[in-house]
Amino acid sequence: MSDKFQVKRNFGKLFDDAVCEDQGAGELYQKLKNSTQRYAQEAELGEGGMKTVALVKDELTGRKVAIATLKGEAKRDSSERFLREARICARLEHPNIVPLHDLGVDENGNVYFTMKLVEGISFQELIEEIKANKSELNLSELLEIFVKICDAVSYAHSQEIIHLDLKPENIQISHFGEVMVCDWGLARDLRQKESFTEELIVNESFVTQDGLVRGTPGYMSPEQARGAISESSFQSDIYALGSILYTILTLKRPGSGSVKEVLEQTQAGDFPSPSTLCPKRNIPSALEAICLKAMKLDPKERYSNAAQLKNDILAYLRGFATSLENASFFVQVKLLIKRNKLLSTVISMSTLLLITATSLFMFSIKQSELEARNSAQQAKQAEELAKKTLLKWQKTNELKKLIATESLPQVVNLARDAVENYEVLKGIDLAQVAVEIDKNLQISHRDLGYLQASLFEFEASIKSYQLGGMAPKNNHILASQDCLNKFKGRKDLSFEEIMWIVRTYSDYKLYNMINEFTFSPKLHFFTLEQRRQYAAEVLTLQNSQVKEVKFEGDKVIFDASKANDINALYRTEITELDLRNAKLRRRIVAIRGLPLKKIIMPRHDPNKHIPHLATCKTLKEVHLPEKTTDKNLLKDLPKSIKIIFY
């Protein structure tokens, strides 16, 4: 690459201020000091309407990243929109949204930004592989990917951002199963007033009588197809999600013909239903209904948000009736049996045995009645026996009703909640029940694997991960294998050995899995000193910008503004915690194991943490940001807690 991306900062001088010349310098130091070019291009990755994307090596960090630059022929006026895309990406910190690393203007005045390199294929390429019988992914696995796309869109909408160009080409699937929503070039921030007359880099055939079209024909909403950009809303993205679901069901793009014809079909809502287009694919009616609702012509008739759409997909995947089915009693029973095949078989067999036993008993009663004519005492005994048998029948019916009301998905959700709340032993019991009822339930096998690993049962965890559909090179499997190789046959490990495990999982970037270890009963033998030593190191592993953690008495000192996860503080016996400047991605589950008396909650998104306050029995005083706190959530907190707004 040319010297477009010259480093403007003199790293040598920064280091010289802190390091004396006579101390000597290592090879890496000298490389940083003498660096004149930050990014070295290795390959072109592709291009869009106004930008090109290339693979480059970041000479300062040594990692490979993707860099986006404005096309040479693109006008200077496009720089503002290009930079706005980068700013939007930087705000959206979500596991399913490609993260931005760097943003700047080089010495020649050319704008650029760098982002995570997602090595894999696009969702469109995956669809093409399925059409060519080169991929074995089934419908359920495609829907799992779709759920992650919905999660990303739902998060973006919570930040008042709409994508406006969702399509399979803009979804990247990594070799390790990561799902990333990319290309936010047309995104709008609904909190900012934008000019809708700005010049757009679009194909001339995308111009309508009403205005310029932003988006991709087939996946854009009717309001976008009309060129009515000011009418774009969350429902515009809901329509695009429906179009992606349409492609999942049919393996075809919605609409046919020329660009103009597709735009006209979109505006009129004139496209065949998935089952009409592909009658041989046996498309489930529940999924077709979800798809068609999301693609309604009137935005008000679509799903009100991406979470509702996702929940209907999850309901289908878990064997429940969706919100659109209005299922009858018999349909509900059919779905219940389908979800709980083993349980249903057991109930059926039990019922059959009960009916047989009751028939025999009734015959026996008849005989008893004949004999009772000769003996009043025999009649009385028969009556008592009848009463006992009737009571057993009633109890059995009550048991059947109880089983019928306890659905497998509820068990699955409880197991999922246990994993997310780091309740190891409870989660294992629930996950084991789930997989015993349905051995093909991959999500519960994976949950069981996480929890088994937290108990150092690495061999069992690998088997559970495999049953859960994880690829052989998934980081969870690789980390468990490393630990199994080192500690095979052992479950009780020393403090240093446990720290080795934690560092290994950190190397694999499995930071949330480290929390499962933090809350594992296998660590309950730690002394307070070991707990604090563990917490100090784990906080720096999970939060790369936190450089130092100190404990002084019953307080902890660290830069909370750099932290996104503080659960390593579990059982460190601190009584005060100041998180006002923290931007936490993980909920503060750790407070259930702390004798806190006072906590200052984060300004940023405090509401997701409020339910956990009730788990800290010693808490006396909570400080909350008045502007961002949902006061309705405070009603469930104990009256003994004093609430102070700041």
N, C-alpha and C positions, 0 to 999 in steps of 0.2 A: 504494500500500500504506500501511497505518497506520504509526505510529511504533513498531511491534513490534520492529524491528531497529535500535535506537539504538546508536550506537557508544559503548562504555563507556570507551574510551581517549581521552585528550585529546591528539590528534595535534599540536595547535598547541603545547602545552607541550613535547612531545618535540623539535619542531623549534626552538623558542625557545632551548632549552638549548644548541644547537649553532650557531645563526645569530643574529648581532647584528641588532637592529632597524634600524640605519641602513644595512644592506647591501641592504635592499629585498627584495621577494619576488615571484616570478612568479605568473602566474595559477593554475597547477597547485598550487603551494605554498599559495596562499590558499584554493583549493578544498578541499584536504586539511585545512588548519587549521580551516576553518569548517564542516567536514562534521558534520552531526548525524544523518544517516540513511544507513546503509550500503547497504541494498538497496531498490530501487524496483521494485515489481511492474509487469509489462507484460502478462502473460496467464496464464490458468490452463492447465496442461498435462494434468492428469488427477488421479485419486485412486485409492488402494488401500483395503485393509481398515481401516487406522488412520491413514493420512496423506494429505495432499494435496500435489501437486507443481505449482509455478508457475514461470514464466519471469520472472527479475528481472535488473535491471542492477546490477552491483556498482559503486557510485559511486566507490569508492576506486581500483579497478584499471581501470574503464571497460569491463570485459568482461561479456558476458551469461552467466549461469549458471542452473542449475535449483536451486530451493530446496524442501526438503521440510519440512513442518510437521505437527504432530500435529493430527488433526481436532478441531474444537471439542467434538464430543460424546464423543470418546474420553476414557476415564477417566485420571486422573492417574497411576494405576498403570502405564499403558501407556508412560509416558515412559521408564522404565528399558529396556524392550525396544527402543523407538525409538532411544535413544541407543546401545544395544548394536549395533544395525544399523550406525549410523554408525561406531562404533569398528572393527567388522569390516571395513567398506569401506576405512577408512583404512589398515588393515594389508595389504590386498591390492593391491599395486602391480604391475599386469600390463597389457600393451597391450590386452587384451580384457576388462578389468574396469573399469567406469566409475569414474574417480578422484574422491575426496572432496576438497573445497577447504577447507571451514570447518565448525566445529561449535560450538554455543553455546546459551546460554539468554538470552532478551532480558529487558529490565527488568520485563516483566509476568510473568516466570516461564515463558514458553512456549519449549519446546525447538525447535531447528531445525538442519538441516545443509544445506550447499550442495555441489553436485557439477558436474562437467563437463556442459555442455549438448550432447547428441548430436542434431544436427539431421538428421533422416532419417525412417525408418519402422521399425516393429517387424517382426520376422521373421514374425509372424502376418499383418501387413498385406501383406508380400511374398508370402506363400503365397496370400492372397486375390487379389492381382493376377495371379498365375500362373493360378489357377483361372478368372479372368475374361479370360484371354488378353491382359492388359495389360502383361505382363512377358515378356521373351525369355530370361530365365535358364534354363539347362538343368540337368539333374540333376548334372552334374559341378561346376558353379558353386555349386549349393546344398550339395553335399558339401564344397566348399572352405570355405564359411561354417561348416558343422558341425564341421570340423576345428578351426577357431579357437575355437568354443564348448568343444570338448573340451580345448583348450589351457588355457583360462581355468579350467575345472573342475579339471583336473589340478593347476594351480598352487594353487588354493584348497585342494585336498586335501593338498598338500604342507605347507600351513600349518595343517593339522588343522581346516579349516573345511568344513562341508557346507552347500549352498545350500538344499535341501529345497523349492524352488518353481521349478525350472527348467521353462520352457515358452516357446513362441514369442513370447508377449506380453512376456516379460521379456528378450528379446534385441533390441537396437537395432542397425540397420544405417544408418550415416551416408551422406550423399550421396557421400562420397569412398571408400566401401567399408570403413570401420572397422566392426568387429563388437564390440559391447559387451554383456557379461552384466550385467544390472541387477537391482534390487529384491532386496536381501539381508535383507529383513525377517523371514524365517523361519529364517535361517541359524543354525547351531549351531557353537560352538567346542568341539570334542571334548576340548580340554585343560582345560575348565572344567566343573565340576559345575553343572548347571542344574536348577531345579525344574520338574518336568513337570506340576505341579498348578496352575501360574500361570494366571490368567484370560486367555483368548485372545479376540480380536475376530474371530469367525467366524460364518458363517451357521448357524442352528440345525439346518438339515438336514444339516450336516456332523458331527453328533454321533452316534457309534456306541455300542454297548453296552460296548465296551472303553475308550472315552475320546473325547477331542476330536481331530478330524482337522486336520492342518496340511498345507496344500498345495492343489493344484488337481486336481479329478477328471479323470481321463484321463491326467494326466502324473505323478501321485503314485504312489509305489511301493505294493505290497500291504500292507507293514507300516505305512505311513502311513495307508492307507485303513482299516486296522483300528483306528486310533487309538493304535497302540503306538509312541508317540513315542520312548520310551527305546530302541527297537530300531533307530532310524534310524542309518544308517551311510553310508560312502562308496558302498556298493552301492545305496542309495536314490537317490542322484544318477545312478548308472549306469543305473538303470531309467528315470529321467526323460530321460536322453540317448537311450535306446532309443526312448522314446515320441516324442521330437522327430524322430528318424530315421524312425519310422513315419509321421509327418505329412509328412516330405519325400517319402517314397515314394508315399504315397496321396493327399496333399493333404487329408487328413481327420484329425480328432482321434481318438485311440484310444477305443473304447467308444461306446455310443449309448444314448439314452433319458434318463431323469431323472437327477438327481444321485445319488439312492439307487441306481438301477440301475447306473450307471457304477461306483460304489464297490463294489457287489457283484460286478460283472464283473471288476474289478481284483483283488479279494481271491481270486477263484476262477481267475484267469488265463483268463477266458472271453471271448476276443475273436478275430475272424478274422485269419488271417495277411494281410499286405499284398496278396499275389497273389490270395488268395481274395476279399478285399474289392474289389479293382480289377483284375480279370483282363485288361482291355484296355490297361493301362498298361505291359505287358511289363516288370515289375519284375525286375531281375537277381537270380537265386537267391542269389548271394554276399552281396548287400546284405540280402536278406530274412533270411538266416541270421544275419548280424551283429545285425540288429534284434531278432530273436526271442531270441538269447542274452542280450542286454542286458536284455530284458524277462522273463526267467525268474521264475517264482513264488518259487523258493528263492533268497535272496540269494547263497548259496554257489555257485550254478550260473551266476551272471552273470560278466561280466568282473571280474577282481580289481581293476582300476584303469582310470581314464579313458585313460591312455596306451595300454593294450592295445587298447581300442576304437578309438582314433584310428589306431593303426598298421594295424589291419585295413582301415579306410577308405582310408588312404593306399596300402596294398597293392592294393586294388581300383582306385583312381584311376591307379596307375602300371602296371597290367596284370599284377600278380602274383597268385598264389593266396593267399587269406586263410588265417589259422590254422585256420579251421573247414572248409575244403574238402577237406583230405586228398587233394590232387590226384594222379591217376595220372601215369605218365610221359607218356602221350599228351596229357593235359590240360596238363601243364607245357610240352610242345612247342608245343601250340596257343597258349598264352599267350605263349610266347617269340616265336613268329611274329607274333602280334598286336602285341606291343610293338615289334618290330623289322622292320616291313614292308619297308623298303628293303633292310636287311641280308639278310633272308630271301630276297628276290628275287635279290639278287646271288649268294648262296650257291647257290640253285637253278639259276640260269643257269650258274654255274661248274661245278656238278656235272654238268649236262647236257652241257656242252662237254667235260668230262673223260671222261665215259662214251663220248661219240662218238669222242674221240681215242683212247681205250683200245681201242675196238672196231676202229678202223682199224689201230691198232698190232698187235692180235692177228691180224688178217688178214695184216698184213705179216709177222708172225712165221711164220705158216703157209707163206707163200711162201718165206721164208728157209729154213725147214726142208727144203723140197723141193730148193732150190738147194744146201743144205748137204751133201746126199748126194754131190754132185759136188765139193764143196770144203770140207775141214775148216777152212780159214781163215775161210771165210764163216760157218760154223756158230759159230765162236768169237766173231766180231764180233757176230753176232745175239744170242749169250748176254750179251755185255757190254752191248749196247743194252737188252736185257730187264731187266738188273739196274738200270740207270740209270732206266729208266721206272718200275720198281717202287718205287725210292727216292723219285721224284717223287710217286708216288701216296700213299706213306706220309706224306710231308711235307704233302701237301694235306689228308689226313685229320686230321693233327695240327693244322693251321691251322683246319680246320672245328671241331674240338673246342674250340680256344681261343676262337673266335668265339662258340660256343654257350655257353661258361661266362661270357663277359663280357656281362652284360645291360645294356641301356640305363639302367634305373633306377640301377644302380651308378654309371654315368657322371654321371647327373643329381645323385645324392647327393654325388659327389666335387666337382662344380661348385658345389653348394650350400655344402659345407664350405669350399671355397676362398673364396667370397664372405664367409662368416661369419668366416673367419680372415684376410681381407684379403690373399689371395694373388692379386694382380690378373692377372698374365700366365698363371699356371697355370689360373686360373678361366676366362679367356677361351678358352683352347684347349679345355677340357673342355665348356664351354657351346656352343661352335661345333660340336663333334663331335655333341653331343646334338641340336641343332636341324637339323643336316644329315641325321641319321637320321630324325628325326620333326619336320617343320616345324610341326606343331600343338602342340608341347610348350611351353605358355605359361610355365611356371615357369622353363625354361631361357632363353627369350627375355628374360624379366624380369631374370634373373641376368646375362645378356650385356649388357643395357642398363645395369645398375649399373656394371659393370666398364668398359664403353665410356665412360661419363660420367667415370669416375675418370681416364681417359686423355685427357680433354677432347674426345672424339669425340662431341659432343653431338647432331649430326644423326643419326648411326648409333644413338645411345642412344634417341632419340625413336622411331625406326622399330622398334627391339627392344621398347620398352615397348608400342607399339601392337600388335605381334604377340603380346605377352604378355597382351593383354586389358585393359590399363589404360585407364580412362576418360580422355577428353580433358582433364578438369580435375584429374586426379591431380597431386599436388604434384611428383612426379618429372618428369612431362612438362613442367609449367609452369616448373620450375627449369631444366631442360635447354634449354627454348625461350628463356628469358631469357639464358642464357649463350651460346647459339647466335647470338642477335641481336647480342650484343656482340663475340663473338670468332669469327664465321663464317670458315672457311677457315684458322684458326690453331690450332696444336696446342702450340707452344712459347710459354709465357707467362711474364711476369716475376713476381717475388715479390708485388708489390702487386696484380697482376691475379689471381693465385691467391687472395690474401686476399679479393678482391672476390667470387670464386666461393664461397668458404667462407661469407662473410657472407650471400650470397644464399641458399644452402642452409639456413643457420640461420634466416633469415626464413621459410622454408617449413617449419621445424621438422623437417628431414631430418637429424637429428643423427647417426644411425648412418652415413648416406651420407658425412658429413664424414670418418669414419674411412677410407672407401675412398680418399679424396683423401690422407689422412695417409700411407697405406702405398703410394701410387701411385709408380711409378718416375719419373713426371713431376716429382716433388719432390726427386729425388736430387741436383739441383744446388744445393740450399740449403746455405749455410754453417751452421756450428754456431750462430752468432748468429741467423741467420734461422730455423733450426729452433726455437730457444728462444723467439724472438718469436712464431712461429707457434703453438707449444704453449701459451704463456701466454694468447693470445687465444682459441684453440679450447677450452681448458679452461673458460674463463668462458662461452663460448657454449653448450657442451654441458652445463654444470653451472651452472644459473642462480644458485645460492646461493654459488658460489665467486666471491669478489670480487677476489682479488689472488693472483697467482702470481709468485714470484721465484726466480731461479737464483743460487746462491752457490757458486762453484767447481763441484764435481761433485755438488752436492745441489740439490734443488728444495724450495721452501717454499710450502705452501698448506694450507688447511684441508681435509684429506682426509675429514673427517666429513661434509662437504657434497657430496662427489663421488659420482657414480654411473658415471662413465666416465673413465678416465685414459689411454686409448690415444693421446691427443695427445702424450704424452711420448716416443713412438717417435723414436729417433735423437738424443735430446737429451744423450747421453753422461753421464748421471748414474750413480753407483755405489751409492747407497743409496736405499731407498724405504720409507717408513713408512705403511702402509695399515690399521693396526690398527682405526681407528674408521670406516673407509669402509664404505658399503653399496652395493657396485658391482652394477649391473645388467648391464654388459658385461664379458666376460671380459678378463683382462689379457694380450691378445695382444701388446701393445707390448714386453713384456720380451724378446722374441726379438731386438729391435733395440737393446738396452741393455747396456752393460758392467757390469751389476749385480754387486756382491759380496755385498750383504746386502739382504734384503727382509723386512719384517714384514707378514705376511698378515692380511687382515681377520678380525675375530671373526665377522662375519656371513657365513655361507655360504662358507667358504673352499674347499670341496671342488671347486667348478666351475673354480677357477683352478689347482689343483694340477698337472693335466696340462701346463700351459703352462710350468711351472718348468723342465722338461727342455730347453726351447728356448733357454734362456739359458746359454750355454757358460761364462760367467765366474763363475757364481753359486757362492759358498762357504758362505753361511749363510742359513738360512730359519727364521724364527720363526713358529710356528703356534699357534692357540688349542687347548688340549688337549681342551676339552669338546666342541667342534663339528667336530673334524677326524676324517675317516675314515682311520684309519691304514693300511688296506689299499691306499689310493691311493699311499702313499709308497714302495711296493716297486719301482715303476718308475722312481724318481728315481736319478740317478747316485750312486754310493757316495761320491763326493768332496764331496757337499753335506752340511753339518752341520745336523741338525734340532734345533731348540730349542723346547720347548713353553712357553707362558706362560699 
